[in-house]
């Protein structure tokens, strides 16, 4: 069975400590060590780190130990070496959190940009602008600018409505627009965008 979530580990540092006595062969020697960073993952994408595992190997007899199972003197020597040259958690161990964070930032930016553009397009309308609107029935639809004068904006109204705002693009097709033209004052369009409901977005190609 394949599991899409769980924990994994990767090597984040290798090194050596010298002049220690191996508890197995009782030889004054050196020990190679590896530090493994453990991380939680989802669909093999790291989410966040969940700790480190430190493994040491005697250079003489090749016995291996977890650091916490070695004598205090070796642990102290190891910790002193780490203070001088600490191991750092790789940034990719936070990959999913970073992706989510960037997604949130992008969402805020897109919303801000859309609001800013809509206000600009309302103040300076052009033929072809598409108004995304909340209808009088509480549903969603669009209208398309066909003419702009000094004081007025004229639009073709979409004869279709839809329940979900996120699906409005599905009905925003040329075949759904009526041949009847409706006119609004330019101030009305600005006010509609300001209230954020009547016209909640303007798109311009």
ROFI-250305 format. One line per field, with one value per residue (C-alpha): x, y, z; residue number from 1. Coordinates in steps of 0.5 Angstrom, whole numbers, m for minus. Last residue first. Layout:
% residues N
east X; ... .
north Y; ... .
up Z; ... .
resi NUM; ... .
% end
This chain:
% residues 205
east m18; m21; m25; m29; m31; m36; m41; m48; m44; m38; m41; m35; m36; m44; m42; m37; m42; m47; m42; m41; m49; m52; m55; m58; m57; m62; m59; m58; m52; m52; m49; m42; m40; m40; m44; m39; m35; m40; m38; m34; m40; m45; m52; m52; m56; m57; m59; m53; m54; m51; m48; m48; m44; m46; m43; m37; m40; m38; m41; m41; m40; m41; m46; m45; m49; m49; m55; m58; m65; m63; m57; m50; m45; m39; m38; m34; m30; m31; m32; m28; m29; m24; m27; m30; m24; m19; m24; m24; m16; m15; m20; m17; m10; m12; m16; m10; m5; m9; m9; m2; 0; m5; m1; 6; 4; 1; 7; 12; 8; 9; 16; 18; 23; 26; 29; 34; 34; 41; 47; 51; 59; 62; 56; 55; 63; 61; 55; 59; 64; 58; 55; 62; 63; 55; 56; 53; 45; 43; 48; 44; 50; 54; 59; 64; 70; 75; 72; 66; 60; 55; 48; 44; 36; 33; 26; 19; 21; 15; 11; 15; 12; 12; 4; 4; 10; 12; 20; 26; 33; 38; 45; 51; 57; 64; 67; 74; 79; 81; 79; 74; 71; 64; 64; 68; 73; 73; 79; 76; 69; 67; 62; 56; 50; 43; 42; 34; 28; 21; 15; 8; 3; 1; 2; 2; 0 .
north 85; 89; 86; 89; 86; 87; 91; 91; 89; 92; 99; 103; 99; 101; 108; 109; 106; 111; 116; 115; 115; 109; 106; 100; 97; 91; 86; 81; 78; 70; 68; 73; 68; 70; 64; 60; 66; 67; 60; 63; 67; 61; 62; 63; 68; 69; 74; 78; 85; 90; 96; 104; 108; 116; 123; 124; 118; 110; 105; 97; 96; 88; 86; 80; 75; 73; 71; 75; 76; 84; 81; 81; 84; 82; 88; 87; 92; 92; 99; 103; 106; 111; 112; 105; 102; 105; 102; 95; 95; 97; 92; 86; 88; 88; 81; 78; 81; 78; 71; 71; 72; 66; 62; 64; 62; 55; 54; 56; 51; 46; 47; 47; 42; 45; 51; 46; 45; 48; 44; 48; 49; 52; 50; 43; 41; 43; 39; 33; 33; 34; 28; 24; 25; 24; 17; 15; 13; 20; 20; 14; 9; 5; 0; 1; m2; 3; 9; 9; 11; 16; 18; 24; 24; 31; 34; 34; 39; 42; 40; 36; 34; 27; 27; 30; 30; 31; 32; 29; 32; 27; 29; 24; 23; 20; 18; 18; 14; 12; 5; 1; m3; m2; 4; 8; 13; 20; 23; 26; 28; 27; 31; 30; 34; 35; 28; 27; 24; 22; 23; 21; 22; 19; 12; 7; 0 .
up m45; m40; m34; m29; m22; m16; m20; m16; m10; m9; m7; m10; m17; m17; m15; m21; m26; m23; m24; m31; m32; m35; m41; m43; m50; m52; m57; m52; m49; m49; m55; m54; m48; m41; m38; m36; m33; m28; m25; m19; m17; m16; m18; m25; m29; m37; m41; m41; m42; m47; m44; m45; m41; m40; m39; m44; m49; m48; m53; m53; m45; m44; m38; m34; m29; m22; m17; m12; m16; m17; m20; m18; m23; m27; m32; m38; m42; m49; m51; m45; m39; m35; m28; m28; m31; m25; m20; m23; m24; m16; m14; m19; m16; m9; m10; m14; m9; m3; m7; m9; m1; 0; m5; m3; 4; 2; m2; 3; 8; 3; 2; 10; 9; 3; 7; 10; 17; 19; 23; 27; 26; 33; 37; 33; 35; 43; 42; 40; 45; 50; 47; 47; 55; 57; 54; 48; 47; 46; 40; 36; 36; 30; 31; 25; 29; 29; 25; 30; 27; 30; 28; 30; 29; 28; 29; 26; 20; 16; 10; 6; m1; m2; m3; 4; 8; 15; 16; 19; 19; 19; 22; 20; 25; 24; 30; 32; 36; 43; 43; 48; 42; 44; 48; 43; 47; 44; 41; 34; 32; 25; 20; 16; 15; 13; 11; 9; 13; 12; 16; 14; 8; 1; 4; m2; 0 .
resi 205; 204; 203; 202; 201; 200; 199; 198; 197; 196; 195; 194; 193; 192; 191; 190; 189; 188; 187; 186; 185; 184; 183; 182; 181; 180; 179; 178; 177; 176; 175; 174; 173; 172; 171; 170; 169; 168; 167; 166; 165; 164; 163; 162; 161; 160; 159; 158; 157; 156; 155; 154; 153; 152; 151; 150; 149; 148; 147; 146; 145; 144; 143; 142; 141; 140; 139; 138; 137; 136; 135; 134; 133; 132; 131; 130; 129; 128; 127; 126; 125; 124; 123; 122; 121; 120; 119; 118; 117; 116; 115; 114; 113; 112; 111; 110; 109; 108; 107; 106; 105; 104; 103; 102; 101; 100; 99; 98; 97; 96; 95; 94; 93; 92; 91; 90; 89; 88; 87; 86; 85; 84; 83; 82; 81; 80; 79; 78; 77; 76; 75; 74; 73; 72; 71; 70; 69; 68; 67; 66; 65; 64; 63; 62; 61; 60; 59; 58; 57; 56; 55; 54; 53; 52; 51; 50; 49; 48; 47; 46; 45; 44; 43; 42; 41; 40; 39; 38; 37; 36; 35; 34; 33; 32; 31; 30; 29; 28; 27; 26; 25; 24; 23; 22; 21; 20; 19; 18; 17; 16; 15; 14; 13; 12; 11; 10; 9; 8; 7; 6; 5; 4; 3; 2; 1 .
% end
